[in-house]
Amino acid sequence: MTERSFDPSDEEVHADLMEQLLLGIHVAMPGRIQSYDSVHQVADIVLQVRHRYPDPDGSGQYFDEDYPVLPAVPIFWPRMGKWFWAASVEAGDAVQVLFNSSALGIWRRSTATDALSGLDRAIRGVSTVGDVGRHSLTHAVALLGMETYSQALAHAPPFVPPTDPDACLTLGSDLDDGTRLSIYGDGSMKITRGSTVVIQIDAAGTIQIGGTGLTALLDGLVTARGVDPFTGATYGALGNASAVVMAKK
């Protein structure tokens, strides 16, 4: 803060007022979830930076204080119409907290007919605001997916041109032994657990389950052309001879 003189000029007064104004404007901050209400999808959030403010006496010294815990902050999941993306939430998860210019309470409780899309659904209507404060801490919403822990994702797709066969969209766990779904540009898909491919669908639609082709599995279970590993006979020859299979076991 600019040090005050005994007889400040208009410029000094203006600069001081602008600094005081900016100290009260909140735009975005990192936060961590302290607790989560999965029914209402709101969280109590601890902001991860402190509020720094100057000595009101104009000494040039700054002080730091913790922000209060933000209660019942709405968690915004990616969603469009009836489609959504969501994941399990744990205490300690990082979020990006956004502070809207105006309060959202009345708008979140409002509904109106969706005349724009022509769909038979309720949407939020245009509303007035009850709290006339601007950029307040009480206007917060939280976006998930902002966690870094100062580490890059271990299992993110490689940086390759979009035409590269390894270019894909990957969803799932970032643990080394976690389960992931990858969708490739040629239309193929893989479900992996760790480095093991559990299910694979190639671009032509051929399905592999583990190391066994689905066609071979269907031959055994549906068309009865497969060979029973215990008897050495085809499933068709066995028919319902469960006693034969049990005897071989």
C-alpha positions as CSV (number, residue, x, y, z in Angstrom):
1,M,0.0,0.0,0.0
2,T,1.2,3.5,-0.8
3,E,2.3,5.3,2.3
4,R,-0.1,8.1,3.3
5,S,1.0,11.7,3.6
6,F,-0.6,14.2,6.0
7,D,-2.1,16.0,3.1
8,P,-2.6,13.3,0.4
9,S,-3.1,14.4,-3.2
10,D,-6.1,13.3,-5.2
11,E,-3.9,10.8,-7.0
12,E,-2.8,9.2,-3.7
13,V,-6.4,9.0,-2.5
14,H,-7.5,7.4,-5.8
15,A,-4.6,4.9,-5.6
16,D,-5.5,4.0,-2.0
17,L,-9.2,3.5,-2.9
18,M,-8.4,1.3,-5.9
19,E,-6.1,-0.9,-3.8
20,Q,-8.8,-1.3,-1.1
21,L,-11.3,-2.2,-3.9
22,L,-9.0,-4.8,-5.4
23,L,-8.4,-6.4,-2.0
24,G,-12.1,-7.2,-1.8
25,I,-12.4,-8.8,-5.3
26,H,-12.1,-12.6,-5.5
27,V,-11.8,-14.3,-8.8
28,A,-10.3,-17.8,-8.5
29,M,-8.3,-19.7,-5.9
30,P,-7.1,-23.3,-5.3
31,G,-8.9,-25.2,-2.5
32,R,-9.2,-28.6,-0.9
33,I,-12.3,-30.5,0.0
34,Q,-12.8,-30.8,3.8
35,S,-16.1,-32.7,3.6
36,Y,-18.5,-33.7,0.8
37,D,-22.3,-34.1,0.7
38,S,-22.9,-36.5,-2.1
39,V,-26.7,-36.1,-1.9
40,H,-26.6,-32.4,-2.6
41,Q,-23.2,-32.4,-4.3
42,V,-21.8,-29.6,-2.2
43,A,-18.5,-29.4,-0.3
44,D,-16.9,-27.6,2.6
45,I,-13.7,-26.2,1.1
46,V,-10.5,-24.9,2.7
47,L,-8.8,-22.3,0.5
48,Q,-5.2,-23.0,-0.1
49,V,-3.9,-19.4,-0.1
50,R,-4.0,-16.8,2.6
51,H,-5.4,-13.4,2.5
52,R,-2.6,-10.8,2.4
53,Y,-3.6,-7.3,3.5
54,P,-1.5,-4.2,4.2
55,D,-1.1,-2.5,7.5
56,P,-4.0,0.1,7.7
57,D,-1.6,2.6,9.2
58,G,0.3,2.8,5.9
59,S,3.5,1.4,7.3
60,G,4.1,-0.7,4.2
61,Q,4.0,-3.9,6.2
62,Y,1.7,-6.8,5.1
63,F,-0.1,-9.4,7.2
64,D,-1.5,-12.8,6.3
65,E,-4.6,-14.4,7.6
66,D,-6.5,-17.7,6.7
67,Y,-9.8,-17.4,4.9
68,P,-12.7,-19.0,6.6
69,V,-13.9,-22.5,5.5
70,L,-16.3,-22.1,2.6
71,P,-19.5,-24.1,3.5
72,A,-21.7,-26.0,1.1
73,V,-19.9,-24.9,-2.1
74,P,-21.6,-26.4,-5.2
75,I,-19.4,-28.9,-7.1
76,F,-19.8,-28.4,-10.8
77,W,-19.5,-31.6,-12.8
78,P,-19.1,-31.5,-16.6
79,R,-22.7,-32.1,-17.9
80,M,-24.8,-31.2,-20.9
81,G,-28.5,-32.0,-20.9
82,K,-28.9,-35.5,-19.6
83,W,-25.2,-36.4,-20.1
84,F,-22.6,-36.0,-17.4
85,W,-19.2,-37.0,-16.2
86,A,-18.6,-37.7,-12.5
87,A,-16.2,-39.5,-10.2
88,S,-15.8,-40.4,-6.5
89,V,-14.9,-37.5,-4.3
90,E,-12.6,-37.8,-1.3
91,A,-11.6,-35.4,1.5
92,G,-8.4,-33.7,0.5
93,D,-9.2,-33.6,-3.2
94,A,-8.1,-30.3,-4.8
95,V,-10.5,-28.0,-6.6
96,Q,-10.4,-24.7,-8.4
97,V,-12.8,-22.3,-6.6
98,L,-14.4,-19.7,-8.8
99,F,-16.1,-16.6,-7.3
100,N,-19.0,-15.4,-9.5
101,S,-19.6,-11.7,-9.9
102,S,-23.1,-12.1,-8.3
103,A,-24.8,-14.5,-5.9
104,L,-26.2,-17.7,-7.4
105,G,-28.6,-18.8,-4.7
106,I,-31.9,-17.6,-6.3
107,W,-30.8,-18.7,-9.7
108,R,-29.9,-22.2,-8.5
109,R,-33.4,-22.6,-7.1
110,S,-35.2,-21.2,-10.1
111,T,-36.7,-23.2,-13.1
112,A,-38.2,-22.3,-16.4
113,T,-39.4,-24.1,-19.5
114,D,-36.6,-24.8,-22.0
115,A,-38.0,-23.0,-25.0
116,L,-34.7,-22.6,-26.7
117,S,-34.0,-26.3,-27.3
118,G,-37.7,-27.4,-27.6
119,L,-37.0,-30.2,-25.1
120,D,-39.4,-31.1,-22.4
121,R,-37.2,-30.3,-19.4
122,A,-36.7,-27.7,-16.8
123,I,-33.8,-25.3,-16.8
124,R,-32.6,-22.4,-14.7
125,G,-34.4,-19.2,-15.5
126,V,-33.1,-15.7,-15.6
127,S,-33.3,-14.4,-12.0
128,T,-32.5,-11.4,-9.8
129,V,-30.0,-11.5,-7.1
130,G,-30.7,-11.4,-3.4
131,D,-27.2,-10.7,-2.2
132,V,-26.0,-7.6,-4.0
133,G,-22.3,-8.1,-3.0
134,R,-19.8,-8.4,-5.9
135,H,-17.1,-11.1,-6.2
136,S,-17.8,-12.3,-2.7
137,L,-16.5,-15.4,-1.0
138,T,-20.1,-16.5,-0.7
139,H,-20.5,-16.6,-4.5
140,A,-18.2,-19.6,-4.8
141,V,-18.5,-22.7,-7.0
142,A,-15.9,-25.4,-7.3
143,L,-14.5,-27.3,-10.3
144,L,-13.0,-30.7,-9.8
145,G,-10.1,-32.1,-11.7
146,M,-7.6,-29.4,-10.8
147,E,-5.3,-31.7,-8.7
148,T,-1.6,-31.8,-9.6
149,Y,0.3,-32.6,-6.4
150,S,3.2,-31.1,-8.5
151,Q,3.2,-34.3,-10.6
152,A,2.1,-35.0,-14.1
153,L,-0.3,-37.8,-14.8
154,A,1.6,-41.1,-15.1
155,H,-0.8,-42.7,-17.6
156,A,-1.9,-39.8,-19.8
157,P,-1.9,-40.5,-23.6
158,P,1.4,-39.6,-25.3
159,F,1.9,-36.3,-27.1
160,V,1.5,-37.4,-30.7
161,P,-0.1,-36.1,-33.8
162,P,-3.8,-36.8,-34.1
163,T,-3.2,-39.3,-36.9
164,D,-0.8,-41.3,-34.9
165,P,-2.2,-44.8,-33.9
166,D,-1.3,-44.1,-30.3
167,A,-3.4,-41.0,-30.1
168,C,-6.4,-41.7,-27.8
169,L,-8.8,-40.5,-25.1
170,T,-8.1,-42.2,-21.8
171,L,-10.3,-42.4,-18.7
172,G,-9.7,-44.2,-15.4
173,S,-7.3,-44.6,-12.6
174,D,-3.8,-43.1,-12.6
175,L,-2.5,-45.9,-10.3
176,D,0.0,-48.2,-11.9
177,D,-2.4,-51.2,-11.4
178,G,-5.5,-49.2,-12.0
179,T,-8.2,-49.8,-14.6
180,R,-8.3,-47.5,-17.7
181,L,-10.4,-47.2,-20.9
182,S,-8.7,-45.9,-24.0
183,I,-10.6,-44.9,-27.2
184,Y,-8.4,-44.6,-30.3
185,G,-8.9,-42.5,-33.4
186,D,-9.4,-45.5,-35.6
187,G,-12.4,-46.6,-33.6
188,S,-10.6,-49.3,-31.5
189,M,-10.9,-49.5,-27.7
190,K,-8.9,-51.1,-24.9
191,I,-9.8,-51.7,-21.3
192,T,-6.6,-52.3,-19.3
193,R,-5.7,-53.1,-15.7
194,G,-2.2,-52.0,-15.2
195,S,-0.3,-53.1,-18.3
196,T,-2.6,-56.0,-19.0
197,V,-5.2,-55.7,-21.7
198,V,-8.5,-57.0,-20.3
199,I,-10.8,-56.3,-23.2
200,Q,-9.8,-55.1,-26.7
201,I,-12.1,-54.1,-29.6
202,D,-10.3,-53.5,-32.9
203,A,-11.4,-51.1,-35.6
204,A,-13.2,-54.0,-37.4
205,G,-15.2,-54.9,-34.4
206,T,-13.3,-58.1,-33.4
207,I,-13.4,-58.5,-29.6
208,Q,-10.6,-60.0,-27.5
209,I,-11.2,-60.9,-23.9
210,G,-7.9,-61.2,-22.1
211,G,-5.9,-63.5,-24.4
212,T,-8.9,-65.3,-25.8
213,G,-10.9,-64.2,-28.8
214,L,-14.6,-63.7,-28.3
215,T,-15.3,-65.8,-31.4
216,A,-13.6,-68.9,-29.8
217,L,-15.6,-68.3,-26.6
218,L,-18.8,-68.1,-28.5
219,D,-17.9,-71.3,-30.5
220,G,-17.8,-73.1,-27.2
221,L,-20.8,-71.7,-25.4
222,V,-23.2,-71.0,-28.3
223,T,-22.3,-72.9,-31.4
224,A,-20.8,-75.9,-29.4
225,R,-17.8,-76.0,-31.7
226,G,-15.2,-75.4,-29.1
227,V,-13.1,-78.1,-27.4
228,D,-13.7,-78.8,-23.7
229,P,-10.2,-78.6,-22.0
230,F,-11.0,-81.4,-19.5
231,T,-12.3,-84.1,-21.9
232,G,-10.7,-83.2,-25.2
233,A,-14.2,-83.5,-26.9
234,T,-16.2,-80.7,-28.5
235,Y,-18.9,-79.2,-26.5
236,G,-21.4,-80.4,-29.1
237,A,-20.3,-84.0,-28.5
238,L,-20.6,-83.7,-24.8
239,G,-24.1,-82.4,-24.9
240,N,-25.4,-82.4,-21.3
241,A,-22.8,-85.0,-20.1
242,S,-21.8,-83.2,-17.0
243,A,-20.9,-86.5,-15.4
244,V,-18.2,-87.0,-18.1
245,V,-16.7,-83.6,-17.4
246,M,-16.8,-84.1,-13.6
247,A,-15.1,-87.5,-14.0
248,K,-12.3,-86.0,-16.0
249,K,-11.8,-83.3,-13.3
